Amino acid sequence: MMTTEHSEKHSRVYRLVRDLPRMHLALAGLAASAVFLALLLPSEQVQAKRHVLPLTLDIEPVSEQPLYTSLEAEQPDTPAAQSGPAENWQELTVRSGDSLAKLFARAGVSANELHEVLQSGPEAKTLKRIYPGQKLSFQLDGNGQLQVLRYEENLLNTTQYIRDTKSFIAEKVVRQPDVHQQFASGSISSSLYQSATRAGLSDRVIMELAQVFGGVVDFVLDLRKGDQFAVLYEEKYVDGQKVGDGDILAASFVNNGKTHTAYRYEFEDGEVGYFSPEGESMRKAFMRAPLDFLRVSSGFNMKRFHPILKVTRPHRGVDYAAPTGTPVYAAGDGKVVQSGFSKPNGNFVVIQHGQQYQTKYLHLQKRAVRVGERVRQRELIGWVGSTGYATGPHLHYEFLINGVHRNPATILSQLPKAVTLAEADRKRFQSQTQGLRVQLASMMGQSNLAAAEPDKSSARL
C-alpha cells in the first residue's frame, strides 16, 4: 500500500507534468533530434567540426535561453584540425648588388640550405649568374625549412630545386611562347643597320638579314642609296609580352636595281637553309664580306700610297674599318694553314679553301683559331685590331686564286654557282614556301602603296 507521503509526491509530480507547456516538450524534442542528426550526418565538414553539445532537459518554468546550439555559431577550427603543415611562398626580385647569399638571408633561408641547393647538380651553376630584375621564389614549410626554390631566369626558362629526402633535385621548366608573324620594310639612306633600325628591326634580325644575303650583296661596297629591303619574320610572346625574335621566313633585297628574294626552307632531317624562288641556295662558297662591318676605309688598289711607309705599293685586298673587337669570320669552309704574328701584318690568319682558293685576314687584335683547325663559313676566327702596320683598327682582307691576288669585291661573281635543291626537295620546297610567297608579295604591295600615298597627296597640293 502506498504511504501518504508517497501519495503526495506522486500527486505533485502528476500536477507538474500535467501543467508543463506543450511548447517546452516540442522544443526539447527538437533539440534532441537536431543533436542526434548532427552526430549522424556523413558530411566531412560536419565531422571535422563536430563538438560535444550539452543538453539539459530542465522541467523548470519556461526559460528565455535556447535549448540547442546553432551550427553556424560554432568556433573556428584550431590549428590541430587543419590538414598538413602550413606552406609559405616568398618572391624576391634581384636588385643591383645582390648576391645569392644575400637573397637567401633575406628570405630567411639558412646558409646550409643554400649549400645544399648549389650541390644539387650542374643546373645550379645558373644561380651563380643572377642579374637584376630576375626573380627567386622560396617555398618554406611550417618550420621555416626550404622545400622548393624557383629561379625565373626569364619569362621562358625557370628552374625549380625541389627538396628530396636528402638533397634537392633540379627540374627545368620551359614555356613555349606564342609566335606571331611580323613584317618590316625600308629604303637605304645611309647604311643597312640605320635604315633597318628605323624600320623597327632588332639587331638580331638585322644581322640575320645580312647573313641571308651575305653571299650576293656586300653591304659595304655594293650598297646604294635607295636600295630597298622587306622582311617577313617571327616574334615571340609570353603573356602578351615580347620575349624575342624568331626566324626570318622570307625576305627581299633590291640592290642597284636587282632584286634578290630568299625563303626559309626546312629539310626533312630538320636542317634549315634559305633559297631563291628557283631553289638556288643563298649560301655561296664565300661571303662577300667576312665581318660584321661598319664601313670600308680603303678598297682594292694596285697603286695605293701606303700611309705609314710613305711609298706607293699595291694594296692587294680590302680594308674594312671597324671598332676594335669586332668579330671576324671565315669567309668560307676551309683549313687554317697559318695563324701567327709578323711585324707588318700583326696578328694574322690564313685559310686554305680546297686546292685553288685562299683567304687572308690581317691586323687582328687577337686570333681565335690555330694552325690545322678546320673551320666552317662564318665561324669566328679573330677580332678586328690595329696590330702591325696599321693606322687604326681595321681588317685587311685578301682573296687569292692559285696564289694570285684577286679583288675580293668582284671575284666572287666569277666563282661557280651555288648549289640548288635536289629534285626530291623541289616539290616540297614549292609547297612549303607557297604561302610565304603570297604573304611577302601582299605585304610588299601594301607597303609600297602606303609609301607612295604621301607623294600623291603632296602632288595634289
Residue pairs with C-beta under 8 A, 6 or more apart in sequence:
2 10
16 59
17 59
20 59
21 62
23 62
24 59
24 62
27 67
28 57
28 67
30 67
30 68
31 55
31 67
31 68
32 55
32 57
34 68
35 53
35 55
35 68
38 46
38 50
38 53
38 71
39 50
41 47
46 71
48 77
48 81
49 71
49 74
49 77
49 81
51 74
53 68
53 69
55 67
55 68
56 67
57 67
85 141
85 142
85 143
86 141
86 142
87 139
87 140
87 141
87 142
87 147
88 139
88 140
88 141
89 137
89 138
89 139
90 107
90 108
90 137
90 138
90 140
91 135
91 136
91 137
91 138
92 103
92 106
92 107
92 135
92 136
92 137
92 138
93 133
93 134
93 135
94 103
94 130
94 131
94 132
94 133
94 134
94 135
94 136
95 132
96 132
98 130
98 132
100 114
100 127
100 128
100 130
101 111
101 114
103 130
103 136
104 110
104 111
104 113
104 114
104 138
105 111
107 136
107 138
107 140
108 138
108 140
108 144
109 138
109 140
109 146
110 146
113 145
113 146
116 167
116 168
117 124
117 127
117 146
117 149
117 161
117 168
118 124
118 127
118 128
119 167
120 161
120 167
120 168
120 169
120 170
121 169
121 170
123 159
123 170
123 172
124 161
124 170
126 151
126 153
126 159
127 151
130 136
130 151
134 151
134 152
134 153
134 154
135 151
135 152
136 149
136 150
136 151
136 152
137 148
137 149
137 150
137 152
138 146
138 148
138 149
138 150
139 146
139 147
139 148
139 149
139 150
140 146
140 147
141 147
145 163
146 163
147 162
147 163
148 160
148 161
148 162
148 163
149 160
149 161
149 168
150 158
150 159
150 160
150 161
151 158
151 159
151 160
151 161
152 158
153 159
154 243
155 175
155 177
155 238
155 239
155 241
155 243
156 174
156 175
156 177
156 236
156 238
156 243
157 172
157 173
157 174
157 175
158 172
158 173
158 174
158 175
159 170
159 171
159 172
159 173
160 170
160 171
160 173
161 168
161 169
161 170
161 171
162 168
162 169
162 171
175 238
177 236
177 237
177 238
177 243
177 244
178 236
178 237
178 238
179 234
179 235
179 236
179 237
179 246
180 234
180 235
180 236
180 237
181 232
181 233
181 234
181 235
181 249
181 439
182 232
182 233
182 234
182 235
183 230
183 231
183 232
183 233
183 443
183 447
184 196
184 199
184 200
184 201
184 230
184 231
184 233
185 199
185 228
185 229
185 230
185 231
185 443
185 444
185 447
186 195
186 196
186 198
186 199
186 228
186 229
187 195
187 226
187 227
187 228
188 195
188 223
188 224
188 225
188 226
188 227
188 228
188 229
189 195
189 225
190 225
191 219
191 223
191 294
191 295
192 206
192 209
192 210
192 219
192 223
192 229
193 206
195 229
196 205
196 206
196 209
196 229
197 206
201 209
201 231
202 245
204 244
204 245
205 231
205 233
205 245
205 248
207 292
208 247
208 248
209 229
209 231
209 248
209 251
209 253
210 219
210 292
211 378
212 248
212 251
212 262
212 274
212 282
213 219
213 251
213 253
213 260
213 262
213 282
214 287
214 288
214 289
215 282
215 283
215 284
215 286
215 287
215 288
215 412
215 418
216 255
216 260
216 282
216 284
216 288
217 223
217 253
217 255
217 260
217 288
218 288
218 289
218 409
219 289
219 293
220 289
220 293
220 295
220 296
220 320
221 288
221 289
221 296
221 299
221 318
221 409
222 255
222 256
222 288
223 255
224 255
224 256
227 253
227 254
227 255
227 256
228 252
228 253
228 254
229 251
229 252
229 253
229 254
230 251
230 252
230 440
230 443
230 444
230 447
231 248
231 250
231 251
231 252
232 248
232 249
232 250
232 251
232 436
232 439
232 440
232 443
233 245
233 246
233 247
233 248
233 249
233 251
234 245
234 246
234 247
234 249
235 242
235 244
235 245
235 246
236 242
236 243
236 244
236 245
236 246
237 243
247 264
247 272
248 264
248 274
249 263
249 264
249 436
250 261
250 262
250 263
250 264
250 433
250 436
250 437
250 439
250 440
251 261
251 262
251 440
252 259
252 260
252 261
252 262
252 440
252 444
253 259
253 260
253 261
254 260
260 276
260 282
261 276
261 277
261 440
262 274
262 275
262 276
262 282
263 274
263 275
263 276
263 277
263 429
263 433
263 436
263 437
264 272
264 273
264 274
264 433
264 436
265 272
265 273
265 274
265 275
265 421
265 425
265 429
265 432
265 433
266 272
266 432
267 273
267 425
268 428
273 281
273 282
273 283
274 281
274 282
274 283
275 281
275 282
275 420
275 421
275 429
276 282
277 437
278 420
279 420
279 421
279 425
279 426
279 429
280 417
280 418
280 419
280 420
280 421
281 418
281 419
281 420
281 421
282 418
283 377
283 418
284 412
284 415
284 418
285 332
285 333
285 353
285 415
285 416
285 418
286 331
286 332
286 353
286 357
286 359
286 377
286 399
286 412
286 415
287 329
287 331
287 332
287 377
287 378
288 408
288 409
288 412
289 320
290 328
290 329
290 330
290 331
290 359
290 361
290 395
290 397
291 320
291 322
291 326
291 327
291 328
291 329
291 384
291 395
292 322
292 326
292 327
293 320
293 321
293 322
293 326
293 395
294 321
294 322
294 323
294 326
295 320
295 321
295 322
296 318
296 319
296 320
296 321
297 319
297 320
297 321
297 392
297 394
298 304
298 315
298 318
298 319
299 318
299 319
299 409
300 315
300 316
300 317
300 318
300 407
300 408
300 409
301 314
301 315
302 314
302 315
302 316
303 312
303 314
304 312
304 313
304 314
304 315
305 311
305 312
306 312
306 313
306 315
306 389
307 391
308 389
308 390
308 391
309 389
314 405
316 398
316 405
317 360
317 362
317 396
317 397
317 398
317 399
317 405
317 408
318 396
318 397
318 407
318 408
318 409
319 394
319 395
319 396
319 397
320 384
320 394
320 395
320 397
321 392
321 393
321 394
322 384
322 393
322 394
322 395
323 384
323 393
324 365
324 383
324 384
324 385
324 386
324 393
325 365
325 383
325 384
325 385
326 383
326 384
326 393
326 395
327 380
327 383
327 384
328 361
328 364
328 380
328 381
328 382
328 383
328 384
328 395
329 377
329 378
329 379
329 380
329 381
330 351
330 359
330 375
330 376
330 377
330 378
330 379
330 381
331 351
331 353
331 359
331 377
331 397
331 399
332 351
332 353
332 357
332 359
332 377
333 353
333 374
333 375
333 376
333 377
334 351
334 352
334 353
334 354
334 357
334 359
334 374
334 375
335 351
335 352
335 372
335 373
335 374
335 375
336 349
336 350
336 351
336 369
336 370
336 371
336 372
336 373
336 374
336 375
336 381
337 350
337 351
337 352
337 358
337 371
338 348
338 349
338 350
338 371
339 348
339 349
339 350
339 367
339 369
339 370
339 371
340 347
340 348
341 347
341 348
341 387
342 348
342 388
343 388
343 389
344 388
344 389
345 362
345 363
345 387
345 388
345 389
345 396
346 362
346 363
346 364
346 385
346 386
346 387
346 388
346 389
346 390
347 363
347 364
347 365
347 366
347 367
347 382
347 385
347 387
347 388
348 360
348 361
348 362
348 363
348 364
348 367
348 388
349 360
349 361
349 364
349 367
349 369
349 381
349 382
350 358
350 359
350 360
350 361
351 358
351 359
351 360
351 361
351 375
351 381
352 358
353 359
356 401
356 402
357 399
357 400
357 401
358 399
358 400
358 403
359 397
359 398
359 399
359 400
360 396
360 397
360 398
360 400
361 381
361 382
361 395
361 396
361 397
362 388
362 395
362 396
362 397
362 398
363 384
363 385
363 386
363 387
363 388
363 390
363 393
363 394
363 395
363 396
364 382
364 383
364 384
364 385
364 387
364 395
365 382
365 383
365 384
365 385
365 386
365 387
365 393
366 382
366 383
366 385
367 381
367 382
368 380
368 381
368 382
368 383
369 375
369 381
369 382
375 381
384 393
384 394
384 395
385 393
386 392
386 393
386 394
390 396
397 408
398 405
398 408
399 405
399 406
399 407
399 408
399 411
400 406
401 411
421 429
